[in-house]
Amino acid sequence: MCPTTQPRRRGLRIAVWSLVTVLVVAAGLVGVVLWQNAYDMDEQRVSIRHGGHTLNGVLATPKDGRKHHGLVVYVHGDGPIDATHDDGYKPLWEANAKAGYASLSWDKPGVAGAPGNWLDQSMDDRANEAAAAITWARARPDIDGDRIGLWGASQAGWVLPKIAAKTPIRFVIAVSPAINWLQQGRHNLLAELRADGASAARTKAAIAKSDTTRRLLDRHATFEEYVKATRGDTDGMTADRWGFISKNYTADATQDLRALRGIPVLLTLAGHDINVDTADTERIYRKVLDPGGALTVKRYPHATHSLLKQSIEQSGAKTTLTALFSPRSLFANGFLDDQRQFLKDLSRGSNAALQVTPPRHRT
């Protein structure tokens, strides 16, 4: 026998077992991802007719054997969002299902092959769209038309009360909603500058540019005028986006919020929100809704605007790995449980969902 044969065979065995080990570990990781991203609910694609076109949606229903469920209708925030928000809604839908509620969401116009362009919409257009979806849901035998409510994040803060003014709703879950479009924009600008450690000169220049944009909006300037006024420094602004902002920049939820008086509202606010002035949002919600006694405020001090844990969201790698291996852990501690409990209390007719959380000192 050649003296090198035995070492070669041993090397081959090591290589084979190394490959087997890698495959077993990979299969195990795939199994964990599949298990963690399997949710205790049923999902079906649905089509909703509205305004001469179709809304492409997803209806997620509990696996509890009941034939009649309450419903949470999802109203997206800003941006090109599909029905599942790239699966980011699914942990929320599962929490709803555990409380006995179905969830309904749809692709924004122009997203995931849906007809239209979401940038052509005003906040009233978005409210009309949601009202049409609620009408569709009420006609379904598996939905309890008296237990339909809304969930909306960020920009949806301007849409939720408009929906309530158009059609009866049972409750609202408002996640990081803003009150005034222009004030929110200025808050976001200054917060991002502070986070970047911007110099006084840079901050002054950014504010001046923002003021120029406001003046252009006030006089209904075209996109071409905006490009000229900014000397081509558009920060990614497009003609469609300019049109969207021009339609909506005067949005203010203060007066519209009166449509939510007497309706159970869960207001959820983050401690590290650079998009929305949460103190202003809470102040206005309490001022307008407290007289009706149906406001619950929940604060998550270690969360960001999207109610994800700040420690996770600040790292792209952490966000990706957590989304794969433990997606429910993306959200701030208690966020999913609080929404589930809010819905369960509504179903039981408990007064717990109607209690007002007193103001607390923020750190």
C-alpha positions as CSV (number, residue, x, y, z in Angstrom):
1,M,0.0,0.0,0.0
2,C,1.2,3.5,-0.9
3,P,2.3,5.3,2.4
4,T,0.3,8.3,1.4
5,T,-3.0,6.4,0.8
6,Q,-4.0,6.3,4.5
7,P,-3.5,10.1,5.1
8,R,-5.4,10.8,1.9
9,R,-8.4,8.6,3.1
10,R,-8.3,10.3,6.5
11,G,-8.3,13.7,4.8
12,L,-11.2,12.6,2.6
13,R,-13.2,11.4,5.6
14,I,-12.5,14.7,7.4
15,A,-13.7,16.7,4.4
16,V,-16.8,14.6,4.0
17,W,-17.8,14.9,7.7
18,S,-17.0,18.6,7.6
19,L,-19.4,18.9,4.6
20,V,-22.0,16.9,6.4
21,T,-21.7,19.1,9.5
22,V,-22.1,22.2,7.4
23,L,-25.2,20.8,5.7
24,V,-26.7,19.7,9.0
25,V,-26.1,23.1,10.5
26,A,-27.5,24.9,7.4
27,A,-30.6,22.7,7.4
28,G,-31.0,23.4,11.1
29,L,-30.8,27.2,10.5
30,V,-33.2,27.0,7.7
31,G,-35.6,25.0,9.9
32,V,-35.3,27.7,12.6
33,V,-36.1,30.5,10.1
34,L,-39.1,28.6,8.7
35,W,-40.4,27.9,12.2
36,Q,-39.9,31.4,13.5
37,N,-41.6,32.9,10.4
38,A,-44.6,30.6,10.6
39,Y,-47.5,32.4,12.3
40,D,-50.6,31.0,14.1
41,M,-53.2,32.4,11.6
42,D,-54.5,31.7,8.2
43,E,-53.8,34.1,5.3
44,Q,-55.6,34.6,2.0
45,R,-55.2,37.0,-0.8
46,V,-58.3,39.2,-1.4
47,S,-59.4,41.7,-4.0
48,I,-61.4,44.9,-3.1
49,R,-63.0,47.1,-5.7
50,H,-62.6,50.8,-5.1
51,G,-62.9,53.8,-7.5
52,G,-62.9,51.7,-10.6
53,H,-59.8,49.7,-9.7
54,T,-58.8,46.8,-7.4
55,L,-57.0,46.9,-4.1
56,N,-54.8,43.8,-3.7
57,G,-55.0,42.7,-0.1
58,V,-54.3,40.1,2.5
59,L,-56.8,38.9,5.1
60,A,-55.3,37.1,8.0
61,T,-57.8,35.2,10.2
62,P,-57.4,33.4,13.6
63,K,-57.3,29.6,13.7
64,D,-59.7,29.5,16.7
65,G,-62.5,27.6,15.0
66,R,-64.9,30.6,15.2
67,K,-66.8,31.7,12.1
68,H,-67.2,35.3,13.1
69,H,-64.3,37.6,14.0
70,G,-63.6,41.3,14.7
71,L,-61.3,43.0,12.3
72,V,-58.2,45.3,12.4
73,V,-57.9,47.3,9.2
74,Y,-54.3,48.4,8.6
75,V,-53.5,51.9,7.4
76,H,-49.9,52.3,6.2
77,G,-47.4,55.0,7.0
78,D,-45.4,56.8,4.3
79,G,-43.6,55.1,1.5
80,P,-44.2,52.3,-1.1
81,I,-45.6,49.6,1.3
82,D,-47.1,46.3,0.3
83,A,-49.9,44.5,2.1
84,T,-47.6,42.7,4.6
85,H,-45.0,45.5,4.9
86,D,-42.4,43.0,3.7
87,D,-43.8,40.5,6.4
88,G,-43.2,43.1,9.1
89,Y,-46.9,43.2,9.9
90,K,-47.2,39.4,10.5
91,P,-46.2,39.4,14.2
92,L,-48.9,42.1,14.7
93,W,-51.4,40.1,12.8
94,E,-50.6,37.0,14.9
95,A,-51.1,39.1,18.1
96,N,-54.5,40.2,16.8
97,A,-55.4,36.6,15.9
98,K,-54.6,35.5,19.5
99,A,-57.1,38.1,20.6
100,G,-59.8,36.7,18.2
101,Y,-59.4,39.4,15.5
102,A,-58.7,39.2,11.8
103,S,-56.4,41.6,10.1
104,L,-56.8,43.3,6.7
105,S,-54.2,45.1,4.7
106,W,-53.5,45.9,1.0
107,D,-50.8,47.0,-1.3
108,K,-50.5,50.7,-1.8
109,P,-51.4,51.8,-5.4
110,G,-48.4,51.1,-7.7
111,V,-46.8,48.7,-5.2
112,A,-46.3,45.0,-5.9
113,G,-48.1,45.3,-9.2
114,A,-51.2,47.1,-7.8
115,P,-52.7,49.7,-10.2
116,G,-52.2,53.4,-9.7
117,N,-49.6,55.5,-7.9
118,W,-49.7,56.1,-4.1
119,L,-48.0,59.4,-4.6
120,D,-51.1,60.7,-6.4
121,Q,-53.1,60.3,-3.2
122,S,-54.2,62.9,-0.7
123,M,-55.0,61.9,2.9
124,D,-58.7,62.1,2.0
125,D,-58.1,59.7,-0.9
126,R,-56.4,57.3,1.5
127,A,-59.4,57.6,3.9
128,N,-61.9,56.9,1.1
129,E,-59.8,53.8,0.2
130,A,-59.9,52.5,3.7
131,A,-63.7,53.2,4.1
132,A,-64.3,51.2,0.9
133,A,-62.3,48.3,2.4
134,I,-64.4,48.4,5.5
135,T,-67.6,48.3,3.5
136,W,-66.2,45.3,1.7
137,A,-65.3,43.6,5.0
138,R,-68.7,44.3,6.5
139,A,-70.3,42.3,3.7
140,R,-68.3,39.2,4.6
141,P,-70.0,36.5,6.7
142,D,-66.8,35.8,8.6
143,I,-66.4,39.4,9.8
144,D,-68.3,41.0,12.7
145,G,-69.2,44.4,11.3
146,D,-69.7,45.9,14.8
147,R,-66.1,45.0,15.8
148,I,-64.1,46.7,13.0
149,G,-61.3,49.0,14.0
150,L,-58.2,50.7,12.7
151,W,-54.4,50.3,13.1
152,G,-52.3,53.0,11.6
153,A,-48.7,54.2,11.9
154,S,-46.9,57.5,11.4
155,Q,-48.5,59.2,8.4
156,A,-51.7,57.3,9.0
157,G,-52.2,59.7,11.9
158,W,-53.7,62.1,9.4
159,V,-55.9,59.3,7.9
160,L,-57.3,57.5,10.9
161,P,-59.7,60.2,12.1
162,K,-60.8,60.9,8.5
163,I,-61.9,57.3,8.2
164,A,-63.8,57.5,11.5
165,A,-65.7,60.5,10.1
166,K,-66.8,58.5,7.1
167,T,-67.8,55.1,8.6
168,P,-68.5,53.7,12.1
169,I,-65.4,52.1,13.8
170,R,-65.1,50.3,17.1
171,F,-61.5,51.3,18.1
172,V,-58.2,52.8,16.9
173,I,-54.6,51.8,17.5
174,A,-52.4,54.8,16.6
175,V,-48.7,54.0,16.3
176,S,-46.3,57.0,16.4
177,P,-48.8,59.4,14.7
178,A,-48.0,63.0,13.9
179,I,-50.2,66.0,14.3
180,N,-49.0,68.7,12.0
181,W,-47.2,67.9,8.7
182,L,-44.9,71.0,8.7
183,Q,-44.1,70.8,12.4
184,Q,-43.3,67.1,12.0
185,G,-41.0,67.9,9.1
186,R,-39.1,70.5,11.1
187,H,-38.9,68.2,14.2
188,N,-37.5,65.4,12.0
189,L,-35.0,67.8,10.3
190,L,-33.6,69.1,13.6
191,A,-33.5,65.7,15.2
192,E,-31.6,64.2,12.3
193,L,-29.1,67.1,12.4
194,R,-28.6,66.6,16.1
195,A,-28.1,62.9,15.6
196,D,-25.5,63.6,13.0
197,G,-23.7,66.1,15.2
198,A,-24.2,68.8,12.6
199,S,-22.4,72.1,12.9
200,A,-24.2,75.4,13.5
201,A,-23.5,76.4,10.0
202,R,-24.9,73.2,8.5
203,T,-27.9,73.4,10.7
204,K,-28.6,77.1,9.6
205,A,-28.2,76.1,6.0
206,A,-30.6,73.2,6.3
207,I,-33.2,75.3,8.1
208,A,-32.9,78.0,5.4
209,K,-33.5,75.4,2.6
210,S,-36.5,74.0,4.5
211,D,-37.9,77.5,4.8
212,T,-37.5,78.0,1.0
213,T,-39.3,74.8,0.4
214,R,-42.2,75.9,2.6
215,R,-42.5,79.2,0.7
216,L,-42.6,77.4,-2.6
217,L,-45.3,75.1,-1.3
218,D,-47.3,78.0,0.0
219,R,-47.3,79.6,-3.5
220,H,-48.1,76.3,-5.2
221,A,-44.8,76.2,-7.1
222,T,-44.1,73.5,-9.7
223,F,-41.4,70.9,-9.3
224,E,-39.4,72.7,-11.9
225,E,-39.5,75.9,-9.8
226,Y,-38.4,73.8,-6.8
227,V,-35.4,72.4,-8.7
228,K,-34.4,75.9,-9.8
229,A,-34.8,77.4,-6.3
230,T,-32.6,74.7,-4.8
231,R,-30.1,74.9,-7.7
232,G,-30.5,71.2,-8.4
233,D,-29.8,70.2,-4.8
234,T,-33.1,68.3,-4.5
235,D,-32.1,65.6,-1.9
236,G,-33.8,62.9,-4.0
237,M,-37.0,64.8,-4.5
238,T,-38.9,63.7,-7.5
239,A,-41.8,65.3,-9.4
240,D,-44.2,62.7,-8.1
241,R,-43.0,63.2,-4.5
242,W,-43.3,67.0,-4.9
243,G,-46.9,66.6,-6.1
244,F,-47.6,64.3,-3.1
245,I,-46.2,66.8,-0.6
246,S,-48.0,69.7,-2.4
247,K,-51.3,67.9,-1.9
248,N,-50.7,67.1,1.8
249,Y,-48.3,69.5,3.5
250,T,-51.2,71.4,5.2
251,A,-52.3,68.3,7.0
252,D,-53.1,68.7,10.7
253,A,-55.0,66.1,12.7
254,T,-56.1,68.4,15.6
255,Q,-59.6,69.1,14.4
256,D,-60.1,65.7,12.7
257,L,-59.3,63.9,16.0
258,R,-62.7,65.0,17.3
259,A,-64.2,62.2,15.2
260,L,-62.5,59.7,17.6
261,R,-64.1,61.1,20.8
262,G,-65.8,58.3,22.7
263,I,-64.0,55.6,20.6
264,P,-61.4,53.5,22.5
265,V,-58.0,54.7,21.2
266,L,-54.6,53.1,22.0
267,L,-51.8,55.6,21.4
268,T,-48.4,54.1,21.3
269,L,-45.3,56.3,21.5
270,A,-41.6,55.6,21.3
271,G,-38.8,57.0,23.4
272,H,-36.4,57.5,20.5
273,D,-38.6,58.9,17.8
274,I,-36.7,61.3,15.5
275,N,-39.6,61.4,13.1
276,V,-42.5,62.6,15.3
277,D,-42.6,65.0,18.3
278,T,-44.2,62.5,20.7
279,A,-44.7,65.1,23.4
280,D,-46.8,67.2,21.0
281,T,-48.7,64.2,19.8
282,E,-49.6,63.1,23.3
283,R,-50.6,66.6,24.3
284,I,-53.0,67.0,21.5
285,Y,-54.5,63.5,21.8
286,R,-55.1,64.1,25.5
287,K,-56.6,67.6,24.9
288,V,-59.0,66.4,22.2
289,L,-59.8,62.8,23.4
290,D,-59.5,62.8,27.2
291,P,-62.9,64.4,27.6
292,G,-64.4,61.3,26.0
293,G,-62.5,59.1,28.5
294,A,-61.5,56.5,25.9
295,L,-57.8,57.1,25.5
296,T,-55.0,54.7,26.5
297,V,-51.4,55.8,26.2
298,K,-48.5,53.4,26.1
299,R,-44.9,54.5,26.0
300,Y,-41.9,52.4,25.0
301,P,-38.8,54.2,26.2
302,H,-36.3,52.0,24.3
303,A,-38.2,52.0,21.0
304,T,-37.7,53.9,17.7
305,H,-40.4,55.5,15.5
306,S,-41.3,52.2,14.0
307,L,-41.6,50.7,17.6
308,L,-38.6,48.5,17.0
309,K,-36.1,48.1,19.7
310,Q,-33.5,50.8,19.3
311,S,-30.7,48.4,20.1
312,I,-31.7,46.3,17.0
313,E,-32.8,49.0,14.5
314,Q,-29.5,50.9,14.8
315,S,-27.7,47.9,13.3
316,G,-28.6,46.7,9.8
317,A,-27.1,43.3,10.6
318,K,-29.0,42.9,13.8
319,T,-32.2,43.9,12.1
320,T,-31.7,41.3,9.3
321,L,-30.7,38.5,11.7
322,T,-33.5,39.2,14.1
323,A,-36.1,39.3,11.3
324,L,-34.9,35.9,10.2
325,F,-34.4,34.1,13.4
326,S,-36.8,35.9,15.9
327,P,-39.1,38.4,14.1
328,R,-41.3,38.9,17.1
329,S,-38.3,40.1,19.0
330,L,-37.9,43.1,16.7
331,F,-40.5,45.0,18.5
332,A,-40.2,46.9,21.8
333,N,-40.9,44.8,24.9
334,G,-44.6,44.7,25.6
335,F,-45.7,46.2,22.3
336,L,-47.3,43.1,20.8
337,D,-48.8,42.0,24.1
338,D,-50.3,45.4,24.8
339,Q,-52.1,45.5,21.5
340,R,-53.3,41.9,22.0
341,Q,-54.6,42.8,25.5
342,F,-56.3,46.0,24.2
343,L,-58.2,43.9,21.7
344,K,-59.1,41.2,24.3
345,D,-60.4,43.8,26.7
346,L,-62.6,45.3,24.0
347,S,-64.0,41.9,23.2
348,R,-64.8,41.3,26.9
349,G,-66.3,44.7,27.3
350,S,-63.7,45.4,29.9
351,N,-63.2,48.9,31.2
352,A,-59.4,48.3,31.1
353,A,-59.3,49.3,27.5
354,L,-61.0,52.6,28.4
355,Q,-58.6,53.6,31.2
356,V,-56.6,56.8,30.7
357,T,-52.9,56.4,31.4
358,P,-51.7,59.4,33.5
359,P,-48.7,61.4,32.3
360,R,-45.4,60.1,33.5
361,H,-42.0,61.8,33.6
362,R,-39.8,60.9,30.7
363,T,-36.1,60.1,31.1
